[in-house]
Amino acid sequence: MPTFEPNREQWQSRVSTMLPPALLTILQGNSRRDLLKKVDATLLVFDHKVVNLESGETRVLPQVMEAPAISGTVGDRVAATQIAAACQSLLGETHKDHTVLLLLPPSEFVSTTQVMPGVAKENLVSALRLQTETLLPSYEGGLSLAINSSVTDLDDSRVALWMSEASLSQYFEAFAEKQLFLAALMPRNLFVSSKSSEHQLIDRDSQAATRIVQKQGVLLRWLHVNNIDFQQEEFVAQWEKGEQDSSSIETHVVESESDYLDLADKKSGTEYCFFPQGALNARKKVEKGRKAVFAVAAVVVLMFFVSIPFLGQSLEFRSLAARLQSQSRLSADARRDQSVVVNFENEWGPLNDFPEQRVREAMYTLQNILSPDALSSLEVAEGLLKIQGTSTEPQAILERLEGDPMFTEVIFSRATNNSRYYIDLRLSTVNFEGYMVRYFPDD
């Protein structure tokens, strides 16, 4: 058995070189790409409505959807069931024959901005998955990732989108109960066309507003603000700053489902699709059928060679053997370099991935929060900050620290005395426990 797998792969590789390109295209495929090709019904969720972008028909969702089930990041089972029922009603009696792409509100997704210089595009997704615990430390469930890594002539900063795998499964199961095949989900604000390579889109509904900036199909900025938060000056200032930064580029504003009917583009944003595991598993079954066809084609090819005179077979065998030997020599350096890289990552991973505490940035942030008061003592250890100082309003300082995204677990460590406060807090971007579990699980 140990020698069978390599021999089988070599045998399949040799046979693949003998098959026509058209046949190879049929036999070999990509599950995600093939799922999108099968989509023939694109359905949009906006406020309390579901819209069929092909026909323009609309269905109203029950009033229970006024709760943050759609706009929340939790894949609510009731919401998924109601959306699936509305989609079934839109597609009519022939709904069993449809493969669906569901466009959800931006609030169903979480965004992170990544700056990873030097990381090759084919390694970007793997690198992000390794940092999931650091990027989203408060979430313990499985997460699905979507990012456009195909464009390389941009700066190294781009936005990655995340969605709960549990939510994906809930949507897929809810659609399956209605005898609908849910191939993929994606943010509705990425399913739009633009005449320029760089554009801005503002999505507004009854729950929230989302501003995105794209360049060459790559998501560069994602700012999501709940409408209730616009009552706070900090959020308003942040939103207005985004307007100023993007005032020079083409801008689209969508505030209703009819706006999406005008701007929808099936070729846009496909890199940011999320695929339920159930849909991928169904596609893999089809690919198994392709492999069976491949096996049959291989047998036909072998039978053809058996029918060729012995001399012709001998010459062909020598040609293939020489080609294999040549390919082995050409790939020797690559295999050796790969081994060096793997060993390097194993040896230097504990150093390269050591949590960065960003003390300078933390001190600047503390200075802005505490001004005009000053600190009398500051201690930093493994992401834990202990600060002491005097202020006439210690409680106000505590609240400002709690409201800053850079800090978490903000508490008074000791009672205040004569306006002197003692506060403990942690850096939200530092996860020493995850680092120790990963590299030093026995300590």
C-alpha positions as CSV (number, residue, x, y, z in Angstrom):
1,M,0.0,0.0,0.0
2,P,2.7,2.6,0.7
3,T,4.0,2.4,-2.8
4,F,0.6,2.3,-4.5
5,E,-0.5,6.0,-4.0
6,P,2.6,7.5,-5.7
7,N,2.5,5.0,-8.5
8,R,-1.2,5.8,-9.1
9,E,-0.5,9.5,-9.2
10,Q,2.3,9.0,-11.7
11,W,0.1,6.8,-13.7
12,Q,-2.7,9.3,-13.7
13,S,-0.3,12.1,-14.6
14,R,1.0,10.2,-17.6
15,V,-2.5,9.3,-18.8
16,S,-3.5,13.0,-18.4
17,T,-0.9,14.1,-20.9
18,M,-2.4,11.8,-23.5
19,L,-6.0,13.0,-23.2
20,P,-7.4,15.9,-25.3
21,P,-7.6,19.3,-23.5
22,A,-11.4,19.4,-23.9
23,L,-11.8,16.1,-22.1
24,L,-9.4,17.1,-19.4
25,T,-11.5,20.3,-18.8
26,I,-14.6,18.1,-18.3
27,L,-12.8,15.6,-16.0
28,Q,-11.1,18.2,-13.8
29,G,-12.9,21.0,-12.1
30,N,-13.1,23.4,-9.2
31,S,-16.0,22.9,-6.7
32,R,-16.5,26.5,-5.9
33,R,-16.3,27.7,-9.5
34,D,-18.6,24.9,-10.7
35,L,-21.2,25.8,-8.0
36,L,-21.3,29.4,-9.2
37,K,-21.7,28.3,-12.8
38,K,-24.8,26.3,-11.8
39,V,-26.5,29.3,-10.2
40,D,-29.6,30.4,-12.0
41,A,-31.5,32.2,-9.3
42,T,-30.0,35.2,-7.4
43,L,-32.0,36.3,-4.4
44,L,-31.4,39.5,-2.4
45,V,-32.4,40.2,1.2
46,F,-33.0,43.9,1.9
47,D,-34.7,45.1,5.1
48,H,-37.8,42.9,5.4
49,K,-37.9,41.8,1.8
50,V,-36.5,39.1,-0.4
51,V,-36.1,40.1,-4.1
52,N,-35.5,37.9,-7.2
53,L,-32.9,39.8,-9.2
54,E,-33.8,37.9,-12.4
55,S,-37.5,38.6,-12.3
56,G,-37.7,41.7,-10.0
57,E,-40.4,40.0,-7.9
58,T,-40.5,40.6,-4.2
59,R,-41.7,38.8,-1.0
60,V,-42.1,40.5,2.4
61,L,-40.7,38.7,5.4
62,P,-42.7,38.3,8.6
63,Q,-42.5,41.1,11.1
64,V,-40.4,39.0,13.4
65,M,-37.5,39.8,11.1
66,E,-37.5,43.3,12.6
67,A,-35.3,41.7,15.3
68,P,-31.6,41.7,14.4
69,A,-31.7,38.2,13.0
70,I,-30.8,39.4,9.5
71,S,-28.6,42.2,10.4
72,G,-26.9,40.3,13.3
73,T,-23.8,38.2,12.8
74,V,-25.4,35.2,14.4
75,G,-27.0,32.8,11.9
76,D,-30.4,32.7,13.4
77,R,-32.3,29.5,12.5
78,V,-35.7,31.2,12.5
79,A,-34.5,33.9,10.1
80,A,-32.9,31.4,7.8
81,T,-36.1,29.4,7.7
82,Q,-38.2,32.5,6.9
83,I,-35.8,33.6,4.1
84,A,-35.9,30.1,2.6
85,A,-39.7,30.1,2.6
86,A,-39.8,33.5,0.9
87,C,-37.3,32.3,-1.7
88,Q,-39.4,29.2,-2.3
89,S,-42.4,31.4,-2.9
90,L,-40.5,33.6,-5.3
91,L,-39.3,30.7,-7.4
92,G,-42.7,29.2,-7.7
93,E,-43.6,25.6,-8.7
94,T,-40.3,25.1,-10.5
95,H,-38.1,26.0,-7.4
96,K,-36.8,22.4,-7.2
97,D,-34.8,22.9,-10.4
98,H,-33.0,26.1,-9.2
99,T,-29.5,26.6,-7.7
100,V,-29.6,29.7,-5.5
101,L,-27.0,32.5,-4.8
102,L,-28.2,34.4,-1.7
103,L,-27.2,38.0,-1.2
104,L,-27.3,38.9,2.5
105,P,-27.0,42.3,4.3
106,P,-23.4,43.5,5.1
107,S,-24.2,43.1,8.9
108,E,-24.1,39.3,8.5
109,F,-20.4,39.5,8.0
110,V,-17.4,40.5,10.0
111,S,-14.5,42.3,8.4
112,T,-10.8,42.6,9.2
113,T,-8.1,44.6,7.5
114,Q,-5.0,42.7,6.7
115,V,-1.5,44.1,6.0
116,M,0.8,41.1,5.1
117,P,3.7,42.3,3.0
118,G,5.7,39.6,1.3
119,V,3.0,36.9,1.5
120,A,2.4,35.3,-1.9
121,K,-1.2,35.4,-3.1
122,E,-1.5,31.6,-3.0
123,N,-0.4,31.6,0.7
124,L,-2.6,34.5,1.8
125,V,-5.6,32.5,2.8
126,S,-3.6,29.9,4.7
127,A,-1.7,32.7,6.5
128,L,-5.0,34.3,7.6
129,R,-6.5,31.1,8.8
130,L,-3.4,30.6,11.0
131,Q,-4.1,34.0,12.6
132,T,-7.9,33.4,13.2
133,E,-7.5,33.2,17.0
134,T,-5.6,36.5,17.0
135,L,-7.8,38.4,14.6
136,L,-11.1,37.3,16.2
137,P,-10.1,36.1,19.7
138,S,-13.6,36.4,21.2
139,Y,-15.2,33.8,18.8
140,E,-14.7,30.2,19.5
141,G,-16.7,28.5,16.7
142,G,-15.6,27.7,13.2
143,L,-15.2,30.6,10.7
144,S,-15.3,30.7,6.9
145,L,-13.1,33.2,5.1
146,A,-13.4,35.1,1.9
147,I,-10.7,37.4,0.4
148,N,-9.6,38.4,-3.1
149,S,-5.9,37.4,-3.4
150,S,-5.8,37.3,-7.2
151,V,-4.7,40.9,-7.8
152,T,-1.0,41.5,-6.9
153,D,-0.3,45.1,-8.2
154,L,-2.0,46.8,-5.2
155,D,-0.6,47.7,-1.8
156,D,-0.5,44.9,0.8
157,S,-3.6,46.2,2.7
158,R,-6.9,44.5,1.9
159,V,-10.1,43.5,3.7
160,A,-11.0,39.9,4.6
161,L,-14.6,38.9,5.3
162,W,-15.6,36.2,7.9
163,M,-18.8,34.3,8.5
164,S,-19.8,31.7,11.0
165,E,-19.7,28.1,9.6
166,A,-22.7,27.4,11.8
167,S,-24.6,30.2,10.1
168,L,-23.7,28.8,6.7
169,S,-25.0,25.3,7.7
170,Q,-28.2,26.8,9.1
171,Y,-28.9,28.6,5.8
172,F,-28.1,25.5,3.7
173,E,-30.3,23.2,5.8
174,A,-33.2,25.7,5.8
175,F,-33.0,25.9,2.0
176,A,-32.7,22.1,1.7
177,E,-35.9,21.7,3.8
178,K,-37.6,23.8,1.1
179,Q,-36.1,21.6,-1.6
180,L,-33.8,24.5,-2.7
181,F,-30.1,24.1,-3.4
182,L,-28.1,26.9,-1.8
183,A,-24.8,27.1,-3.6
184,A,-23.3,30.2,-2.0
185,L,-23.9,33.3,0.0
186,M,-22.2,36.7,-0.2
187,P,-22.6,40.3,0.9
188,R,-25.1,42.1,-1.3
189,N,-23.0,45.3,-1.5
190,L,-20.3,43.5,-3.4
191,F,-22.7,42.2,-6.1
192,V,-22.6,45.5,-8.1
193,S,-21.1,46.8,-11.3
194,S,-19.0,49.9,-11.8
195,K,-17.5,51.7,-14.8
196,S,-14.3,52.6,-13.1
197,S,-11.6,50.3,-11.6
198,E,-11.9,52.0,-8.2
199,H,-15.3,52.9,-6.7
200,Q,-17.1,53.5,-3.5
201,L,-20.5,52.0,-2.5
202,I,-22.7,53.1,0.4
203,D,-25.4,50.6,1.5
204,R,-28.2,52.0,3.7
205,D,-31.2,50.1,5.2
206,S,-33.3,50.4,8.2
207,Q,-30.7,48.8,10.5
208,A,-27.3,50.1,9.5
209,A,-25.1,51.8,6.9
210,T,-22.0,50.3,5.3
211,R,-19.4,52.0,3.2
212,I,-17.0,50.0,1.0
213,V,-14.2,50.9,-1.3
214,Q,-13.0,48.5,-4.1
215,K,-10.2,48.7,-6.5
216,Q,-9.8,46.2,-9.4
217,G,-12.3,44.0,-7.6
218,V,-10.3,44.0,-4.3
219,L,-12.0,45.2,-1.2
220,L,-9.8,47.9,0.4
221,R,-12.2,49.4,3.0
222,W,-15.3,48.2,4.9
223,L,-16.9,50.5,7.4
224,H,-20.2,49.3,9.0
225,V,-22.1,51.5,11.5
226,N,-25.5,50.7,13.1
227,N,-28.0,53.5,12.6
228,I,-28.4,53.9,16.4
229,D,-24.7,54.5,16.7
230,F,-25.0,57.7,14.5
231,Q,-26.2,59.3,17.7
232,Q,-22.7,59.3,19.0
233,E,-20.3,61.9,17.7
234,E,-17.3,59.5,17.4
235,F,-19.2,57.3,14.9
236,V,-20.4,60.3,12.9
237,A,-16.8,61.7,12.8
238,Q,-15.5,58.3,11.6
239,W,-18.2,58.1,8.9
240,E,-17.5,61.7,7.7
241,K,-13.8,61.0,7.5
242,G,-14.5,58.1,5.2
243,E,-16.5,60.4,3.0
244,Q,-13.7,62.8,2.8
245,D,-11.1,60.1,2.0
246,S,-13.1,58.7,-0.8
247,S,-14.7,61.9,-2.2
248,S,-12.6,61.8,-5.4
249,I,-13.7,58.3,-6.6
250,E,-16.9,57.1,-8.2
251,T,-19.7,56.7,-5.6
252,H,-22.9,54.7,-5.7
253,V,-25.6,54.9,-3.0
254,V,-28.1,52.1,-2.6
255,E,-31.0,52.6,-0.3
256,S,-33.6,50.2,-1.6
257,E,-34.0,46.9,-3.4
258,S,-34.7,48.7,-6.7
259,D,-31.2,50.3,-6.6
260,Y,-29.7,46.8,-6.6
261,L,-31.8,45.8,-9.5
262,D,-30.1,48.6,-11.5
263,L,-26.5,47.9,-10.3
264,A,-26.5,44.1,-9.9
265,D,-23.7,42.3,-11.8
266,K,-23.3,38.5,-11.7
267,K,-19.5,38.8,-12.5
268,S,-18.8,41.1,-9.5
269,G,-17.6,40.0,-6.1
270,T,-17.5,36.3,-6.7
271,E,-14.2,36.1,-4.8
272,Y,-16.1,37.0,-1.6
273,C,-18.7,34.2,-1.9
274,F,-19.2,31.8,1.1
275,F,-19.9,28.2,0.3
276,P,-21.8,26.0,2.8
277,Q,-20.1,22.7,3.5
278,G,-23.2,20.9,2.4
279,A,-23.0,22.4,-1.1
280,L,-19.3,21.6,-1.4
281,N,-20.0,18.0,-0.3
282,A,-22.7,17.7,-3.0
283,R,-20.3,19.0,-5.6
284,K,-17.6,16.5,-4.5
285,K,-20.1,13.7,-5.3
286,V,-20.2,15.0,-8.9
287,E,-16.4,15.1,-9.0
288,K,-16.3,11.5,-7.9
289,G,-18.4,10.7,-11.0
290,R,-15.8,12.6,-13.1
291,K,-13.0,10.5,-11.6
292,A,-15.0,7.4,-12.6
293,V,-15.1,8.8,-16.1
294,F,-11.4,9.5,-15.9
295,A,-10.8,5.9,-15.0
296,V,-12.8,4.7,-17.9
297,A,-10.9,7.0,-20.3
298,A,-7.6,5.8,-18.8
299,V,-8.6,2.2,-19.5
300,V,-9.5,3.1,-23.1
301,V,-6.1,4.8,-23.5
302,L,-4.3,1.8,-22.1
303,M,-6.2,-0.6,-24.3
304,F,-5.3,1.6,-27.3
305,F,-1.6,1.3,-26.4
306,V,-1.9,-2.5,-26.0
307,S,-3.1,-2.7,-29.5
308,I,-0.1,-0.8,-30.9
309,P,2.8,-2.9,-32.1
310,F,5.5,-3.7,-29.5
311,L,8.0,-1.3,-31.1
312,G,5.7,1.6,-31.0
313,Q,4.9,0.9,-27.3
314,S,8.6,0.7,-26.5
315,L,9.4,4.0,-28.1
316,E,6.5,5.7,-26.4
317,F,7.5,4.2,-23.0
318,R,11.0,5.5,-23.4
319,S,9.8,9.0,-24.3
320,L,7.5,9.1,-21.3
321,A,10.3,7.8,-19.0
322,A,12.7,10.4,-20.3
323,R,10.1,13.1,-19.7
324,L,9.4,11.9,-16.2
325,Q,13.1,11.8,-15.4
326,S,13.5,15.3,-16.8
327,Q,10.6,16.6,-14.7
328,S,12.0,15.0,-11.6
329,R,15.4,16.7,-12.1
330,L,13.7,20.1,-12.7
331,S,11.6,19.8,-9.5
332,A,14.5,18.6,-7.3
333,D,15.5,22.2,-6.4
334,A,11.9,23.1,-5.7
335,R,11.4,20.1,-3.4
336,R,14.7,20.9,-1.6
337,D,13.6,24.6,-1.1
338,Q,10.3,23.5,0.1
339,S,11.9,21.4,2.8
340,V,14.1,24.3,3.9
341,V,11.0,26.6,4.2
342,V,9.1,24.0,6.2
343,N,12.0,23.5,8.6
344,F,12.4,27.3,8.9
345,E,8.8,27.7,9.8
346,N,9.0,24.9,12.4
347,E,12.1,26.3,14.0
348,W,11.3,30.0,13.9
349,G,7.5,30.0,14.3
350,P,7.6,30.6,18.1
351,L,9.7,33.8,17.4
352,N,7.8,35.0,14.3
353,D,4.4,34.5,15.8
354,F,5.3,35.9,19.3
355,P,2.4,38.3,20.2
356,E,3.3,42.0,19.5
357,Q,2.2,44.1,22.4
358,R,2.4,47.5,20.4
359,V,3.4,49.3,23.6
360,R,4.1,52.6,21.8
361,E,0.6,52.7,20.2
362,A,-1.0,51.7,23.6
363,M,0.8,54.6,25.4
364,Y,-0.3,57.1,22.7
365,T,-3.9,55.8,23.1
366,L,-3.7,56.0,26.9
367,Q,-2.3,59.6,26.6
368,N,-5.3,60.6,24.5
369,I,-7.8,59.0,26.8
370,L,-6.3,60.2,30.1
371,S,-5.6,63.8,29.0
372,P,-5.3,66.2,30.8
373,D,-4.6,63.8,33.7
374,A,-1.3,62.0,33.8
375,L,-0.2,58.5,34.9
376,S,2.0,57.9,37.9
377,S,2.7,54.2,37.2
378,L,2.4,51.9,34.2
379,E,3.2,48.1,34.1
380,V,3.0,45.9,31.0
381,A,3.3,42.1,31.1
382,E,1.9,39.6,28.5
383,G,-0.7,42.0,27.3
384,L,-1.9,43.0,30.8
385,L,-1.5,46.7,31.7
386,K,-1.6,48.0,35.3
387,I,-1.9,51.8,35.5
388,Q,-2.1,54.2,38.5
389,G,-2.8,57.9,38.6
390,T,-4.9,60.6,40.0
391,S,-8.1,62.1,38.6
392,T,-11.2,63.9,39.8
393,E,-13.3,61.5,37.6
394,P,-11.8,58.0,37.8
395,Q,-15.1,56.4,36.7
396,A,-15.1,58.5,33.5
397,I,-11.6,57.3,32.7
398,L,-12.7,53.7,33.2
399,E,-15.6,54.2,30.8
400,R,-13.4,55.8,28.1
401,L,-11.0,52.8,28.4
402,E,-13.8,50.4,28.0
403,G,-15.1,52.1,24.9
404,D,-11.7,52.0,23.1
405,P,-11.4,48.9,20.9
406,M,-7.7,48.5,21.8
407,F,-8.5,47.5,25.4
408,T,-10.6,44.9,27.0
409,E,-11.2,43.5,30.5
410,V,-11.0,47.0,32.0
411,I,-11.5,46.9,35.8
412,F,-10.6,48.8,39.0
413,S,-8.0,46.6,40.6
414,R,-8.2,48.5,43.9
415,A,-10.6,51.0,45.4
416,T,-9.9,54.7,44.7
417,N,-8.5,56.8,47.5
418,N,-8.3,60.6,47.4
419,S,-9.0,60.5,43.6
420,R,-6.2,58.0,43.1
421,Y,-7.2,55.1,40.9
422,Y,-5.8,51.7,40.1
423,I,-6.9,50.1,36.9
424,D,-6.1,46.8,35.2
425,L,-6.8,46.2,31.5
426,R,-5.7,44.0,28.6
427,L,-4.6,44.7,25.1
428,S,-7.4,43.3,22.9
429,T,-4.9,42.4,20.1
430,V,-2.6,40.3,22.2
431,N,-3.4,36.6,22.9
432,F,-0.6,35.1,24.9
433,E,-2.8,32.1,26.0
434,G,-3.4,31.1,22.3
435,Y,0.3,31.5,21.6
436,M,1.4,29.3,24.5
437,V,-1.2,26.6,23.7
438,R,0.0,26.5,20.1
439,Y,3.7,26.4,20.6
440,F,4.1,25.3,24.3
441,P,1.1,23.1,25.1
442,D,2.9,21.1,27.8
443,D,4.1,24.2,29.8
